């Protein structure tokens, strides 16, 4: 199995963990798993962006992501990924909201759910949910003779969070695959910052 195929298999497995969490986890568990999914995917994205010569230097790269390394936190991965044009503004903002939602769940002694007013407000700010709705509406326009698919989006904060995370996760994983590909650098760069994503 070549490196790209192996990486795609790893990404599929991580996706399966996330979708399993969507079905089985409590609200708190879902927020924690989603944040970890994005943390791991951002690490893959950053590693894919590093100079190819560094990929054979694990002693130089590994410490960046461990302990007190500069890329050891979810927040730092978001900031650096945005600063080097791996994320669009909306995506960086959504990832920061997901981080803040995770923190609200993780750092509270009281039991919280996605119905909590503060968490629900943050979920309502996720741009990727609105982008998913637009995408479905566009698909509905081309499927005029068929039943509209708007029904897949139940109007709960948990479902909005899942839809937003699913869309953002798929795009981030696509970015990892593109960066790891043998495609020309200008094609990779244009995909990373494509405003249509």
Buried (B, 14 or more C-beta within 10 A) or exposed (E): EEEEEEBBEBBEEBBEEBEEBBEEBEBBEBBBBBBBBBBBBBBBBBBBBBEEEEEEEEEEBEBBBEEEEEBBBBBBBBBBBBEEEBBBEBBBBBBBBBBBBBBBBEEEEEEBBBEBEEBBEBBEEBBBBBBBBEEBEEEBEEEEEEEEEEEEBEEBBBBBBBBBBBBBBEBBBEBBBBBBEEEEEEEBBEBBEEEEB
